[in-house]
Amino acid sequence: MWSGNQVNQKNDVPAGVLVFPREVQFPKEWVERFVNVTSFKKMNEGVHFAALELPHIFAEELRSFFYSVP
């Protein structure tokens, strides 16, 4: 359980990351320092409010991630 004291400790919970073109761009390696990345994808479209702008694409990516988690 995370209490806020273990900021630099890696979390084992599976995580999915979507990086949108007009958001901060960061490499997968940065995220892997802190979470168990099971899905990392750079999107071709969408910005800060991707769930509102592209709900069908966002929902499909979310669904795909959850189906891939063991």
FITIMAR-849893 format. One record per residue (C-alpha): x, y, z. Coordinates in Angstrom, 3 decimals, decimal comma. Layout:
<pt><c1>X</c1><c2>Y</c2><c3>Z</c3></pt>
...
END
This chain:
<pt><c1>0,000</c1><c2>0,000</c2><c3>0,000</c3></pt>
<pt><c1>1,298</c1><c2>3,439</c2><c3>-0,905</c3></pt>
<pt><c1>1,370</c1><c2>5,911</c2><c3>1,958</c3></pt>
<pt><c1>3,150</c1><c2>8,775</c2><c3>0,231</c3></pt>
<pt><c1>6,459</c1><c2>8,016</c2><c3>1,934</c3></pt>
<pt><c1>7,704</c1><c2>5,622</c2><c3>-0,758</c3></pt>
<pt><c1>7,836</c1><c2>8,058</c2><c3>-3,664</c3></pt>
<pt><c1>10,846</c1><c2>6,361</c2><c3>-5,264</c3></pt>
<pt><c1>9,606</c1><c2>2,822</c2><c3>-4,684</c3></pt>
<pt><c1>8,276</c1><c2>0,932</c2><c3>-7,708</c3></pt>
<pt><c1>4,646</c1><c2>-0,179</c2><c3>-7,636</c3></pt>
<pt><c1>3,751</c1><c2>-3,700</c2><c3>-8,845</c3></pt>
<pt><c1>0,212</c1><c2>-2,858</c2><c3>-9,963</c3></pt>
<pt><c1>-0,148</c1><c2>-3,248</c2><c3>-13,771</c3></pt>
<pt><c1>-0,309</c1><c2>0,131</c2><c3>-15,505</c3></pt>
<pt><c1>-1,297</c1><c2>1,234</c2><c3>-18,983</c3></pt>
<pt><c1>0,045</c1><c2>4,483</c2><c3>-20,441</c3></pt>
<pt><c1>-1,275</c1><c2>6,435</c2><c3>-23,420</c3></pt>
<pt><c1>0,837</c1><c2>9,367</c2><c3>-24,604</c3></pt>
<pt><c1>-1,034</c1><c2>11,890</c2><c3>-26,736</c3></pt>
<pt><c1>0,721</c1><c2>14,094</c2><c3>-29,327</c3></pt>
<pt><c1>0,097</c1><c2>17,478</c2><c3>-27,711</c3></pt>
<pt><c1>0,855</c1><c2>16,332</c2><c3>-24,162</c3></pt>
<pt><c1>4,191</c1><c2>16,056</c2><c3>-22,412</c3></pt>
<pt><c1>6,260</c1><c2>13,463</c2><c3>-24,266</c3></pt>
<pt><c1>8,236</c1><c2>11,075</c2><c3>-22,101</c3></pt>
<pt><c1>9,965</c1><c2>7,772</c2><c3>-22,774</c3></pt>
<pt><c1>8,606</c1><c2>4,473</c2><c3>-21,528</c3></pt>
<pt><c1>11,737</c1><c2>4,017</c2><c3>-19,412</c3></pt>
<pt><c1>10,746</c1><c2>6,966</c2><c3>-17,207</c3></pt>
<pt><c1>7,392</c1><c2>5,414</c2><c3>-16,372</c3></pt>
<pt><c1>8,917</c1><c2>1,983</c2><c3>-15,793</c3></pt>
<pt><c1>10,945</c1><c2>3,410</c2><c3>-12,905</c3></pt>
<pt><c1>7,799</c1><c2>3,766</c2><c3>-10,818</c3></pt>
<pt><c1>5,091</c1><c2>1,427</c2><c3>-12,124</c3></pt>
<pt><c1>4,716</c1><c2>-1,988</c2><c3>-13,722</c3></pt>
<pt><c1>4,041</c1><c2>-0,909</c2><c3>-17,321</c3></pt>
<pt><c1>2,149</c1><c2>-3,608</c2><c3>-19,179</c3></pt>
<pt><c1>0,931</c1><c2>-1,339</c2><c3>-21,980</c3></pt>
<pt><c1>2,583</c1><c2>1,804</c2><c3>-23,410</c3></pt>
<pt><c1>1,270</c1><c2>3,415</c2><c3>-26,554</c3></pt>
<pt><c1>1,918</c1><c2>6,717</c2><c3>-28,332</c3></pt>
<pt><c1>-1,280</c1><c2>7,915</c2><c3>-29,932</c3></pt>
<pt><c1>-1,483</c1><c2>9,702</c2><c3>-33,313</c3></pt>
<pt><c1>-4,270</c1><c2>12,081</c2><c3>-32,310</c3></pt>
<pt><c1>-5,889</c1><c2>13,594</c2><c3>-29,253</c3></pt>
<pt><c1>-4,835</c1><c2>16,137</c2><c3>-26,654</c3></pt>
<pt><c1>-5,392</c1><c2>16,774</c2><c3>-22,955</c3></pt>
<pt><c1>-9,072</c1><c2>15,780</c2><c3>-22,923</c3></pt>
<pt><c1>-8,734</c1><c2>12,718</c2><c3>-25,168</c3></pt>
<pt><c1>-11,561</c1><c2>10,863</c2><c3>-23,419</c3></pt>
<pt><c1>-13,923</c1><c2>13,672</c2><c3>-24,451</c3></pt>
<pt><c1>-12,456</c1><c2>14,330</c2><c3>-27,897</c3></pt>
<pt><c1>-12,021</c1><c2>10,720</c2><c3>-29,030</c3></pt>
<pt><c1>-14,219</c1><c2>8,634</c2><c3>-26,723</c3></pt>
<pt><c1>-14,392</c1><c2>5,606</c2><c3>-29,040</c3></pt>
<pt><c1>-10,598</c1><c2>5,389</c2><c3>-29,384</c3></pt>
<pt><c1>-9,991</c1><c2>6,055</c2><c3>-25,688</c3></pt>
<pt><c1>-12,566</c1><c2>3,435</c2><c3>-24,668</c3></pt>
<pt><c1>-11,060</c1><c2>0,847</c2><c3>-27,022</c3></pt>
<pt><c1>-7,563</c1><c2>1,409</c2><c3>-25,607</c3></pt>
<pt><c1>-8,883</c1><c2>1,225</c2><c3>-22,037</c3></pt>
<pt><c1>-10,811</c1><c2>-1,962</c2><c3>-22,810</c3></pt>
<pt><c1>-7,764</c1><c2>-3,495</c2><c3>-24,491</c3></pt>
<pt><c1>-5,599</c1><c2>-2,735</c2><c3>-21,464</c3></pt>
<pt><c1>-8,007</c1><c2>-4,248</c2><c3>-18,944</c3></pt>
<pt><c1>-8,470</c1><c2>-7,411</c2><c3>-21,037</c3></pt>
<pt><c1>-4,686</c1><c2>-7,828</c2><c3>-21,154</c3></pt>
<pt><c1>-4,232</c1><c2>-7,699</c2><c3>-17,364</c3></pt>
<pt><c1>-3,950</c1><c2>-11,208</c2><c3>-15,920</c3></pt>
END
